[in-house]
Amino acid sequence: MKPAPFDYVRPASAAEAVWALAAAHEAGRDARVLAGGQSLVPLLNRRALRPDLIVDLGKVPALTGIQTGPRGVRIGALTPHATVERSTDPGLNRRLPVLPEAAALVGQLPVRVRGTVGGSLAHADPGAEWCLLAVLLGAELTLLGPGGTRVVGADAFLRGRHRTALRPGEILVEVRFPRAEPAAALVEYAVQPGRIPEVAAAAALVLDADGRIGSARLALAGPLERPMRIPAAEALLIGARPGQESFAVAAAKAVRITGATGDLGTLAAVLARRALAESAARAAVLAPLRRDRLELVPV
Ligand SMILES: Cc1cc2nc3c(=O)[nH]c(=O)nc-3n(C[C@H](O)[C@H](O)[C@@H](O)COP(=O)(O)OP(=O)(O)OC[C@H]3O[C@@H](n4cnc5c(N)ncnc54)[C@H](O)[C@@H]3O)c2cc1C
């Protein structure tokens, strides 16, 4: 099928895009942002969406790129997954190697070349890798609208299945990952490789000098309407020795809190244990190294 007819604009700046979206909203017209088109175009082709106006961000280069510095890792909304996957930025690879790893898990190469980090976050699929990592790592999203710029935490941004905090006329400009979590790890299960995972788990552990878990983050995606960090499960890990026993207890707690049962619950528990084990293995390698050199502290 082909899309229903729509008007099309290709603004040269983020401000122009916001203006076009806001004007359409005021006129009572349904306007949609187009980034890489990997989620939007199939919906248009199936006529699941029939917008009056498409605002194509493809000509706004200012929204593309990766920057690392004292405020963490900043990724422009229009940055393709493949750019993150192939990035040689030492700051990114030292602080958050899980970001390029997760980018490599999104779809197949053509999807990763066209699809964008911001498109994935704005699409808010419950299983999406970027949404899971944004929640796990406490990412902050910068939104630009007619009233100016505002910054929203990932937890508040992702409201549910394909529901976000974006208001009419707003676009997502940038996502910032403020923390260095070099041991973070993500594992997932998809029915078919290269599809959005049914279930995914991500963990970020830091070990104390005596090998116990000093800091723990654990998040699950798939069983719920949106990815979720599970502080009650994280609390069980603090002070524990990393190992299958402590991971099984934390994973079981996490799954109970999500309410996932049956095969989904079993899968979520297995993936949570695997994410914790992978993160612990990475943390064990990093622990003997000097923390300041690796920037383990929040930046
Ligand atoms: C074969 C295939 C496999 C896939 N596999 C995966 C996978 O494994 N994991 C995964 O997470 N996704 C997967 N996807 C989905 C898709 O790749 C992602 O959701 C992502 O790449 C979409 O980004 P995009 O730039 O293409 O967004 P678009 O399709 O252009 O837009 C998606 C939505 O976000 C909105 N939007 C986009 N950018 C902005 C912005 N800057 N500000 C405000 N709103 C915006 C659009 O209006 C639209 O509603 C797959 C898709 C395909 C076709």
The ligand as a Tripos MOL2 file, in Angstrom:
@<TRIPOS>MOLECULE
LIG
   53    58     1     0     0
SMALL
NO_CHARGES

@<TRIPOS>ATOM
      1 C1         13.3770   -4.3770    9.9800 C.3       1 LIG1
      2 C2         13.3620   -3.4760   11.1800 C.ar      1 LIG1
      3 C3         14.0040   -3.8940   12.3400 C.ar      1 LIG1
      4 C4         13.9970   -3.0780   13.4760 C.ar      1 LIG1
      5 N1         14.6450   -3.5130   14.5980 N.ar      1 LIG1
      6 C5         14.6720   -2.7200   15.6820 C.ar      1 LIG1
      7 C6         15.3820   -3.1170   16.8600 C.ar      1 LIG1
      8 O1         15.9930   -4.1750   16.9170 O.2       1 LIG1
      9 N2         15.3620   -2.2750   17.9140 N.ar      1 LIG1
     10 C7         14.6950   -1.0730   17.8780 C.ar      1 LIG1
     11 O2         14.7130   -0.3530   18.8610 O.2       1 LIG1
     12 N3         14.0260   -0.6770   16.7910 N.ar      1 LIG1
     13 C8         13.9980   -1.4550   15.6960 C.ar      1 LIG1
     14 N4         13.3120   -1.0500   14.5900 N.ar      1 LIG1
     15 C9         12.5260    0.2160   14.6250 C.3       1 LIG1
     16 C10        13.3200    1.4500   14.1900 C.3       1 LIG1
     17 O3         14.5050    1.0940   13.5810 O.3       1 LIG1
     18 C11        13.6410    2.3180   15.3920 C.3       1 LIG1
     19 O4         12.4610    2.6260   16.0730 O.3       1 LIG1
     20 C12        14.3360    3.6330   15.0220 C.3       1 LIG1
     21 O5         15.3930    3.4070   14.1360 O.3       1 LIG1
     22 C13        13.4030    4.6310   14.4190 C.3       1 LIG1
     23 O6         14.1700    5.7790   14.1220 O.3       1 LIG1
     24 P1         13.8890    6.6230   12.8260 P.3       1 LIG1
     25 O7         14.9160    7.6810   12.7920 O.co2     1 LIG1
     26 O8         13.7840    5.7390   11.6540 O.co2     1 LIG1
     27 O9         12.4770    7.2590   13.2220 O.3       1 LIG1
     28 P2         11.2210    7.5590   12.3170 P.3       1 LIG1
     29 O10        10.6600    6.3000   11.7760 O.co2     1 LIG1
     30 O11        11.5140    8.6370   11.3400 O.co2     1 LIG1
     31 O12        10.2490    8.1440   13.4480 O.3       1 LIG1
     32 C14         9.7450    7.3040   14.4590 C.3       1 LIG1
     33 C15         8.8050    8.1170   15.3590 C.3       1 LIG1
     34 O13         9.5410    9.0540   16.1370 O.3       1 LIG1
     35 C16         9.1690   10.3960   15.8140 C.3       1 LIG1
     36 N5         10.4170   11.1530   15.7780 N.ar      1 LIG1
     37 C17        11.5580   10.7920   15.1400 C.ar      1 LIG1
     38 N6         12.5460   11.6540   15.4160 N.ar      1 LIG1
     39 C18        12.0190   12.5930   16.2540 C.ar      1 LIG1
     40 C19        12.5520   13.7440   16.9010 C.ar      1 LIG1
     41 N7         13.8380   14.1040   16.7680 N.pl3     1 LIG1
     42 N8         11.7260   14.4940   17.6700 N.ar      1 LIG1
     43 C20        10.4280   14.1250   17.8330 C.ar      1 LIG1
     44 N9          9.8700   13.0280   17.2660 N.ar      1 LIG1
     45 C21        10.6540   12.2730   16.4830 C.ar      1 LIG1
     46 C22         8.4410   10.3080   14.4820 C.3       1 LIG1
     47 O14         7.5090   11.3510   14.3320 O.3       1 LIG1
     48 C23         7.7890    8.9500   14.5830 C.3       1 LIG1
     49 O15         6.6130    9.0420   15.3710 O.3       1 LIG1
     50 C24        13.3150   -1.8240   13.4380 C.ar      1 LIG1
     51 C25        12.6870   -1.3940   12.2630 C.ar      1 LIG1
     52 C26        12.7190   -2.2070   11.1390 C.ar      1 LIG1
     53 C27        12.0690   -1.7080    9.8860 C.3       1 LIG1
@<TRIPOS>BOND
     1     1     2 1
     2     2     3 ar
     3     2    52 ar
     4     3     4 ar
     5     4     5 ar
     6     4    50 ar
     7     5     6 ar
     8     6     7 ar
     9     6    13 1
    10     7     8 2
    11     7     9 ar
    12     9    10 ar
    13    10    11 2
    14    10    12 ar
    15    12    13 ar
    16    13    14 ar
    17    14    15 1
    18    14    50 ar
    19    15    16 1
    20    16    17 1
    21    16    18 1
    22    18    19 1
    23    18    20 1
    24    20    21 1
    25    20    22 1
    26    22    23 1
    27    23    24 1
    28    24    25 2
    29    24    26 1
    30    24    27 1
    31    27    28 1
    32    28    29 2
    33    28    30 1
    34    28    31 1
    35    31    32 1
    36    32    33 1
    37    33    34 1
    38    33    48 1
    39    34    35 1
    40    35    36 1
    41    35    46 1
    42    36    37 ar
    43    36    45 ar
    44    37    38 ar
    45    38    39 ar
    46    39    40 ar
    47    39    45 ar
    48    40    41 1
    49    40    42 ar
    50    42    43 ar
    51    43    44 ar
    52    44    45 ar
    53    46    47 1
    54    46    48 1
    55    48    49 1
    56    50    51 ar
    57    51    52 ar
    58    52    53 1
@<TRIPOS>SUBSTRUCTURE
     1 LIG1         1 GROUP 0 **** ****
